[in-house]
Amino acid sequence: MAEKRSIFEEVGDTPKQVAAPGVIDRAGQGARGLIRGWLMILFGLVVVMIVVGGLTRLTDSGLSITEWKPVTGAMPPMSEAAWAEEFDKYRAIPEYQLQNKGMTLAEFKTIYWWEWGHRQLGRVMGLVWAAGFLFFAATRKIPTGWPPKLLFIGALGGLQGFIGWWMVSSGLKDGMLDVASYRLATHLGLAFVIFGFIAWYIYQLGRSQADLLQARRSGDARLARLTSILVAFAFLQIILGALVAGIDAGRAYPDWPLMAGAFLPPEPFGLSPIWRNFFEDAGLVQFMHRMAGYGLFAYAIFVWLRARKLANGHTRFAFNTVMAVMLLQVVLGILTVIYSAPWHIAIVHQLGAVVLWALILRGRFLTQYPIPQSVRG
């Protein structure tokens, strides 16, 4: 039975119950740091995957494995007889018959290992995602609202496997020497989508939910909209770059700023029907990539000048970094064209696109969730 209180008892004498600090902030937050670390591993694997995929394309290795075996294909040929069997399958496709006739088994092994390594990385990524998700789900460490996001990444990874085979199968058809450029663009585009979502989730998990809610009140909505357009513009340029790589259009016109001495390449619409030119004409595809690059650079300058007016130093610095890498990427693009896309310059150019994509997304994130700073900045 509760003890009776005196009517003369001072209210101030009553012991106060103080709420433990951070209870609201900790509720439903799960192991944000651990999950962020796991996503960083996936982030790194996606970067390596994109680079290895680019090298696989630049070395013309993508059609060396003519079958899709998600499980049994994890084991490479283990005997000379197995190697001979794989080589026989490759010699039956148009790429060998029309382009690589006379290739030795040793030369075949070189391109085979590139494609096998690319596919193996995909398997490793799938295992890392599955192991991490199952562990965090079983231990109930996933923050509230995050299971669908993490499942979404896994679903995109599974879809990427199907898209990869859909791409490769296009190059096995009669008359084809390479994979269809639009399928290559779809494959690379989805890789950047996966990379983008992982990067965004890493940015979110780097700060507490309470901090994000508070920071959102200080966000710049107008700059966020402008940066969203920059994100979309950069993605378009990545897709156009994939179309260039798909038909080796980067080696077609090694002069700059003109193309074969003119603004437009010769006969940009020579193929019929006309829509084929936007995917298969090397001159027009390279021209589109150049023009989009100029437009992207000009728009990035506009967004950067707008960001310079911000009071928040962290966000300003993020956009300064975007602008610096953007300038470097333009120079790399010009060098890639002038030197006819040698693999060592082309792959640095592709890696530059990865870095730039991550930095643009970070700039977009900080416009919405600026990092708090003192009045002095």
N, C-alpha and C positions, 0 to 999 in steps of 0.2 A: 504494500500500500504506500502511495506517495506520501512523503512527509509534508505536514501542514506548514504553510508559510505565514509569517507574521504580517499583519496588515500594515505594520510600521517598517517593514523591511525595505531598504533602499533598492530601487531597481538596479542601480549600478553595482550592487553587491552580487548579483546573479552571475555565475560563471558564464562566459561567452563561448560559444562553439564556433571555431574558425574553420572555414572550409580549407581543405588541403590545396595548396597552389597547384595549378596545372591539371586538375582533374578533368575539366572540360576539354582541354587541349589533348589529353592522353586518350580520351574515350574513342574507341574504334579506330585508333591510328595504326595499330598493328606494328610490324617490324619494318617501318619505312626505310630505315638505313640499310638493312639487309637486302630488302627487295630492290632498292636502288643499286646496290652493289651487283646484284644478279643481273639487272637490266644493263648495267655498264659492261658486263661480260658479253651479253648479247649484242650490245652496241658495237663493241670492238670486233666481234665475229662478223657482223654485217658489213663493217668497213672492209675487213679482209676479204669477205666474199665478193664485194663489188670490185675490188682491185684484182683479185684472181680471175673473176669473170671477164674483166676488161683485158687482161693478159691472155686469157683463153681465146678471146675473139681476135686480138692482135696477132696471135701466133697461128690463126686458122686451125685451132684444135677442137672446136666445138662439135664437130660431126664425127670425131674419132670413135665414139661409143654409139653404136647404132640401135641400142635397145634401152628400154627404161625398166630397170629392176631395182625398185627402192630398197629392198632388203638384201637379196642375194648379190646385187651389184656392188655391195660394200667391199667385197673381196675382189682384188684384181687378179688377172691371170697368174697362176702359180707354177706353170710348167711351160716348156717350149711348145707343146701341143696346144695348150690353151691360148698362148700368144698367137700361134698360127691360125687358130680358129677365129680369134678376134680380128686379125688382119684380113682374113678372107671375107668377113662381113663388111669391113670397110672398103675393100676393093670392089664390092658389088654396088656401091653407091655412086652417083654422078660425080661427086667431088673428086674422087680418086680417078675415075675413068676420063674425065674431061680436064682435070687440072693437075693431079698429082700422080699420073701414071708413071710407073717405074720407081716409086718410093720404096725404100728398103724397110725391112722390119725394124731396124734400129731407129730410123727416122719416124716410123709409125709409133714406136714406143714413146718417143718424146712428146708427140701431140696427145697421145693417149693419157699420159700422166697428168698433163694440164687439165684435161676434161675430168678425169677421175678425181683429181684433187678438188676441183670445183664442186663436183657432186658430193664428195665426202664432207666438205665443209658444211654443205646443206644438211647432211645427216647429223653432224655434230651439233649444229645449231638446234635442230629439232630435239635432240636428246637433252641438251642444256636447258631448253625451254621446258620440256616435259618434267625433267627431274626437279627443277626449281619450283614450278607451279605446284606439282604434287606435294612437295615437301612443305611449302608455305600453306597450302590448303589443309593438309593433314594436321599441321601444328596450329592452325587457326591464327596465322600471323599476317594474313592479308588484310589491309585496312578496309574499312567499310566503303562499299561502292567500287572497289578496285577489282574484284574477280572478273567482271565482264571485260574490263580493259585488258587484263592480262590474257584472258582467253581469246580476245580479239587479235592480239599479236600472234598467238599460236595458230589461229585460223588463217591469218594472212600468210604465215610461213608455210602452212600446208598447201594453200592455194598457189604459192610461188613454185612449189615442186611440180604441180600440174602444168603451170604456165611454162616452166622450163622445158618440160618434155614436149608441150605443144609447139614451142619455138623450135626445138631440135628437129622434130618430125617434119617441119616444113622444108628443111634442107635435104631431106632424104628422097624427095620426089624427083621425078624425071626432069632433067634440064636445070636443076638447082645446083649451084656451086656453094651457096651459103644459105643461112637461115633467112626467112622473110624478115625484112627490116622492120616492119610494123610489129611483128611478134617479138623481135629483139627489144624494140622500144617499150612494149608492154612489160616485158620481163624486167628490164632495168627500171622502168617507172615504178613498178610495184616494189622493187628493192628499196627505192628512195622513199616510198610511202611507209614501208615498215621501219626504215631507219628514222624517218621523221617522227613517227608515233613514239618509238622508243626514246628518242631524244627529248620529246616533250614530256613524257612521263618521268624521265630522269630529272628534268628541271623542276617538275611539280614536287617530286618526292624529296628534293633537296631542301625543302622548307616545310614547316608545319602547316596543317590545315588552317589554324587560327591566323598564322602569319599571312597566308595567301588571301584569306578573307579580308584582313585588314589592308593588305597592299592593294587589293583590287579597287578600293575606294580612291586611291591616288593615281590610278591608271589614266593614260591618255587615250581616250576612245578614238579620236580622229587619227592619231598616229598609228593606232592599232589597225584601223581599217586600211590605211595606206600601206602598212607593212604586210597585211594579208594579201594585198594585190601583188606586192613584191614576191611573196612566197609562191603565188600562183604563176607569176611571170618566170621566176627561176625554174619552176618545175617544167614549164613549157620548153625552156631552153635546154633542159636536161633531156627531154624527150626528143627534141630536134637533134641533139648531139648523138643520141642513140641511133637515129635514122642515118646520120652521117657515117657512124661506125659500121652500121649494118651493110652498107654498099661500098665501103671504102671511099666515100666521097671526099674525105679529108686529103686524099692524095691526088685529086683530080685537077685542081687549079692552084699550083704552088706560087701564086703571086698575090701581093696585097699592096694597096687597098683595092685594086681592080681585079677582075677575073678575065684572064686571057686578053688583057689590054682594054677591057670595057667594064662598064658598071654591071651589066647583066651577062651571065655566061652565054655562050653560043647555043642557039636553039633550045631554050629552056622548056619549051612545050612540044618537043618533037615526038613524044610517045603518044600512042592512042590506045584506049581512051585517055582523055586529058588528065584524069585524076591520078594515073600511074606516075606522072611526072613528079608529083609531090612526095613520092616514096622511092622511085627507081631512077630518076634522072640525077646523076651525080652533081651536075652543075647547079640545078635548081635547089637540091637539098642542101648543098653547101651554102648557097646564097641565102636561103631561109635561115640557116643557123647563124650566118654572119649578121644579117639584118636584125634578128631577134637579140643577138648579143649586143649590138649597138643600142637597141631600144632598152634592154635590161640595164645596161650601164648608165644610160641617161636617166632612167627612172630611179635607179639606186641613188644617184647624185641628188635628185629631188627629195627623196625620203631622208637622206643623210642631212641635207640642209635644214629640213624640218626638225629632225632629231637634235640638231645642234642647239636649238632654242630651248630645249628641256632644262629644267633646274636640276634634275637628278643626274649626278655624275656617272653612276653605274650604267644607266641606260645610254647616255651619250657615248661612253667608251665602247659599249657593245656595238653601236652603229659605226663608230670610227673603225672598229675591227672589220666589220662587214665591208666597209668601203675600201680598206686596204687590201683585203683578200680579193675583192671584186676587181680591183685594178690589176693585181697579180694574175688573176684568171684571164683577163683580157689579153695581157701580154703573152701568156702561155698559149692561148688560142691562136694568136697571130704566128707565134713561133711554130706551132704544130702545122699550120697551113704552109708556111714558107719552106719548112724542111720536109714536106710531104709525109707528115704524120709518122715519124719513126716511133717505135714502140716506147722508148724510154721517155720521150717528151709527151706522147699521147697519154700514157698512163699517169704521169704527173698532172696533166690537165684534167683527167678524170678524177684523180684524188682531190684536186683543187675544188672540183664541183661538190664533192662530199663535204669538205671542210666548210665551204661557203654555204651550203644548204643548212648545216648545223648552226652556223653563226646567224644566218637570217632568222631561223626559228628561235634562237635565243633572243635576238633583238625583238622579235614579235612577242615573246613571252614576257620580257621585261617592260614592254609598253603596257601590258595588261597587269602585270604583277611587279611593279618597281620595287627594288630593294630599298628599305628605309635608310635615310641618312640624316645627319644632324643639320641644323639650320645653316651651319657654315659650309656644308657640303663635304 
